[in-house]
């Protein structure tokens, strides 16, 4: 297990709960306690295999998004403070200023991409649950 891994947030996470034997490293896990999986297992359908991959993936992605959303305000504050320090020449932004701008943009872009990726996968899982 190389790490670190994002921790699990079981109280907020709406997806099938991970068994106690599952680590924080993203992996497939047993869904036999999930009512949706139990229903899909009674039918001969490929959806159960798709759900078996989607549900753990969404659970881990939800936890990543939860940690990122909680961390982003602190990172934004640190970046803003770093950016507000006067540079030697206000007419030419320093390399540090550009790095701060690039980092701020990257963080916002990652947050937006995480949310949209989660939304796409979640819509597919919702379709299967129907």
Backbone torsions as a table, in degrees:
resi	resn	phi	psi	omega
1	UNK	NA	97.2	168.8
2	UNK	-75.1	154.3	-179.6
3	UNK	-148.8	-162.5	-0.9
4	UNK	-78.9	160.5	178.6
5	UNK	-115.3	152.5	177.1
6	UNK	-66.3	135.5	180.0
7	UNK	-71.1	162.6	178.2
8	UNK	-87.1	137.4	177.9
9	UNK	-115.7	76.3	-171.3
10	UNK	-63.7	-29.3	-178.2
11	UNK	-70.4	-35.6	-179.2
12	UNK	-90.4	-25.4	-170.8
13	UNK	-74.6	118.6	-176.7
14	UNK	-83.2	-0.2	-174.8
15	UNK	-92.6	169.0	-178.8
16	UNK	-50.7	130.7	-176.1
17	UNK	-66.5	144.0	177.8
18	UNK	-77.4	143.4	174.1
19	UNK	-66.8	157.3	-178.2
20	UNK	-60.9	-23.1	-179.1
21	UNK	-78.9	-14.2	-179.3
22	UNK	-75.7	140.6	177.1
23	UNK	-93.2	-179.7	177.0
24	UNK	-78.6	-9.8	175.9
25	UNK	-70.6	127.4	-179.2
26	UNK	-55.1	131.6	-178.3
27	UNK	-163.2	163.5	171.4
28	UNK	-76.7	149.5	177.0
29	UNK	-144.3	166.4	-175.7
30	UNK	-63.7	129.6	179.6
31	UNK	-113.5	17.6	-174.9
32	UNK	-62.2	-19.7	178.4
33	UNK	-89.7	-1.9	178.5
34	UNK	-82.5	125.3	179.0
35	UNK	-59.6	-37.0	179.5
36	UNK	-64.4	-45.0	-179.7
37	UNK	-65.2	-40.3	179.2
38	UNK	-60.4	-41.5	178.5
39	UNK	-66.5	-43.7	179.4
40	UNK	-65.8	-31.3	-179.2
41	UNK	-69.5	-28.5	178.5
42	UNK	-70.6	-26.4	179.6
43	UNK	-99.3	151.8	174.6
44	UNK	-88.4	98.4	-176.5
45	UNK	-148.0	146.3	177.3
46	UNK	-73.2	-16.5	-179.4
47	UNK	-59.0	-30.7	-177.7
48	UNK	-66.4	-34.5	177.3
49	UNK	-70.8	-39.3	177.5
50	UNK	-65.0	-43.4	179.7
51	UNK	-64.5	-36.2	-179.6
52	UNK	-63.1	-28.1	176.1
53	UNK	-89.7	-43.1	-176.9
54	UNK	-63.9	-46.5	-172.6
55	UNK	-63.2	-49.2	175.1
56	UNK	-63.4	-38.5	179.3
57	UNK	-61.1	-44.0	178.5
58	UNK	-65.3	-37.0	178.9
59	UNK	-62.3	-47.4	178.9
60	UNK	-66.7	-41.4	179.0
61	UNK	-63.7	-38.2	176.5
62	UNK	-60.7	-43.7	179.9
63	UNK	-65.9	-40.0	177.1
64	UNK	-61.3	-47.2	-179.8
65	UNK	-63.1	-39.7	179.5
66	UNK	-62.0	-47.5	179.1
67	UNK	-65.7	-42.5	-179.5
68	UNK	-62.7	-45.6	179.4
69	UNK	-62.0	-35.9	179.7
70	UNK	-74.3	-29.0	-176.6
71	UNK	-87.0	-30.3	-172.7
72	UNK	-57.2	-43.0	179.6
73	UNK	-58.5	-40.0	178.1
74	UNK	-66.6	-41.3	178.3
75	UNK	-64.9	-41.6	179.1
76	UNK	-62.4	-41.1	178.9
77	UNK	-63.3	-44.9	179.1
78	UNK	-62.5	-40.9	-179.8
79	UNK	-67.6	-40.1	179.0
80	UNK	-63.7	-43.0	178.2
81	UNK	-63.2	-41.4	178.7
82	UNK	-65.2	-38.1	-178.6
83	UNK	-70.1	-31.6	-175.5
84	UNK	-79.0	-10.0	175.7
85	UNK	-67.4	133.2	-177.9
86	UNK	-65.3	137.6	175.5
87	UNK	-91.4	168.4	-177.7
88	UNK	-62.0	-35.4	-178.7
89	UNK	-134.4	105.9	-176.1
90	UNK	-64.3	-20.0	-179.9
91	UNK	-77.4	-26.2	179.8
92	UNK	-120.2	110.6	-179.6
93	UNK	-62.1	141.9	180.0
94	UNK	-75.0	167.2	176.5
95	UNK	-60.7	-36.3	178.7
96	UNK	-64.7	-41.3	178.4
97	UNK	-62.0	-42.8	179.2
98	UNK	-65.9	-39.2	178.4
99	UNK	-63.4	-39.6	177.8
100	UNK	-63.8	-45.2	178.7
101	UNK	-61.4	-44.3	179.2
102	UNK	-63.5	-40.9	-179.8
103	UNK	-66.8	-43.4	178.6
104	UNK	-60.2	-44.9	179.3
105	UNK	-62.6	-43.6	-178.4
106	UNK	-62.4	-41.2	179.7
107	UNK	-64.0	-44.4	179.0
108	UNK	-65.7	-40.4	178.6
109	UNK	-64.5	-41.1	178.8
110	UNK	-65.0	-41.3	179.4
111	UNK	-61.6	-46.6	180.0
112	UNK	-62.9	-42.1	-179.9
113	UNK	-66.9	-40.8	176.6
114	UNK	-59.2	-46.3	-178.2
115	UNK	-63.6	-43.2	-178.2
116	UNK	-71.4	-37.6	176.6
117	UNK	-63.6	-45.1	177.4
118	UNK	-59.9	-42.5	-179.8
119	UNK	-61.5	-44.6	179.6
120	UNK	-62.2	-48.3	-179.7
121	UNK	-66.3	-37.8	-179.4
122	UNK	-65.7	-38.6	177.2
123	UNK	-61.4	-40.0	179.1
124	UNK	-65.9	-43.7	178.0
125	UNK	-63.8	-39.8	177.3
126	UNK	-60.9	-39.5	177.9
127	UNK	-60.9	-42.8	-180.0
128	UNK	-66.4	-40.0	-179.0
129	UNK	-62.7	-29.7	179.1
130	UNK	-64.2	NA	NA
